[in-house]
Structure formats: structure tokens, C-alpha cells
Amino acid sequence: MLRKSNYKQLDALGHGGFGSTFLILEKATQKKLVWKKITLVNQEARRMAQEEANNMQRVQSDFLVAYLGCFEEEGEFYILQEYCDKGDLRKYEKQLKDMGVIITEDKVWDLFAQMAEALHCLHEMDLIHCDLKPENIFMTGPFQIKLGDLGLAKVSMGVTQYQTKIGGTPYYFAPELISQKEYERLRLQTIETDMFAVGVIFYEIMAQKHPFAGSLKTSFN
């Protein structure tokens, strides 16, 4: 039975709008894992936490962060997952920029192929990620990546879209998700908007800058 006492919490890894992630140690095996801890402030939070765990469980793939279980204890919901010890794609981008190195074309294609496999797995299961960005693409080795954080993933209802309150990171939104007047209104997030975000991510990797850097501030104000 999974319980909090089976693990030792080590370091904070990240904080978001829907939970925080921590590096933990499984006491029985001395293996490092990660848990996402979500405070259950109401029934909606519980529903969303369970939905994220369910999504991770049903889309197992070598190109997705592995789901290892979940449990609820003392008003907190915990999602256990594998630890990707090489950081994320944002960290890798920064390392390239700091060293003044441009990534080679063959390495770009290698990373892109892995990303395409990860998204294909999600989309085949009628899931739209909705929050693709470098911080959600984790590295487990040299040029080995895994897609994670399904906290905003939505079921596409068996077709190609699902209407929801907009979620995600605006800097990776497709143009149809951006409106100066209606930013908080319901929008369509689709397989196509996932793919647009992938394009932005890989432009950043290659050019070491955002493709719309000059106009982003105006667009989101």
C-alpha cells in the first residue's frame, strides 16, 4: 500500500498552478523518484488530481514520464513518477546558449522524433497535452527526452477538440488561442495547437530565441 511514510522528501523541483513536484527517496529501495503533491482544497481539485493520474496511467510509453502510482493522505494527493535526472529542455537550451553552441541538425531531428512519438501516443488516446513547453520535456540522458506534466491534458472526446477554459503557457499558444479582448473566455485547444507549440519549442532550440519575441508583450497585455 502506498503511503507517505514509505518515502523521504528531498528537494523541491518545481511549483505550478496545480501542485508542486519534489524529489523523493523510496526508503525500501533507496531509489530516487518524483512525486507531484496537490492540495485538495475542494472536490474539483480532487477530480482534477485523479484525472491527471488516470491520464498518466493509461498512456504508458518510453517517451512519456512513467507513472508509478498515486494515493491520498491528510488532504494531499500524491502522484508518483519516475525521476528524470538530466533536467529539462529549458535547462539544456540555457546550457547551449551559455556555451555559445548551436545544436546540430541531426540532434534536432533526433529530439523531434522522440517528441513526435510522445505526442502520437497521447493523441492516439484522444488526449491533448495543452501545456507543451521546454519545462515539461524532461531529459534522462544525452538527447533522450520524455514528455511529462499532464496536469492540463484534456480528453478530445474522440474527435480532434475539446472546449475548455483555456490552460497552458501563453508563450506557446497558437494564434487562435490568443485574443486581447477574450483571453479568459472558452477556447478550443486541439491536436493542431499542440503541434504549433512543438514548432515554437524547436524554433527556440535552433535559433536560441522565441520566434515571436518582438511581439509577445504586446499580444498578452
ZIMOUR-V761016 format. One record per helix or strand of 3 or more residues. SS is the DSSP state (alpha for helix, beta for strand). FROM is the first residue (numbers start at 1). TO is the last residue. If there is no record, write none. Layout:
ss | from | to
SS | FROM | TO
SS | FROM | TO
This chain:
ss | from | to
alpha | 4 | 6
beta | 7 | 16
beta | 19 | 26
beta | 31 | 39
alpha | 43 | 58
beta | 67 | 73
beta | 76 | 82
alpha | 89 | 99
alpha | 105 | 124
alpha | 134 | 136
beta | 137 | 141
beta | 144 | 147
beta | 161 | 165
alpha | 170 | 172
alpha | 175 | 177
beta | 186 | 190
alpha | 191 | 207
alpha | 216 | 220
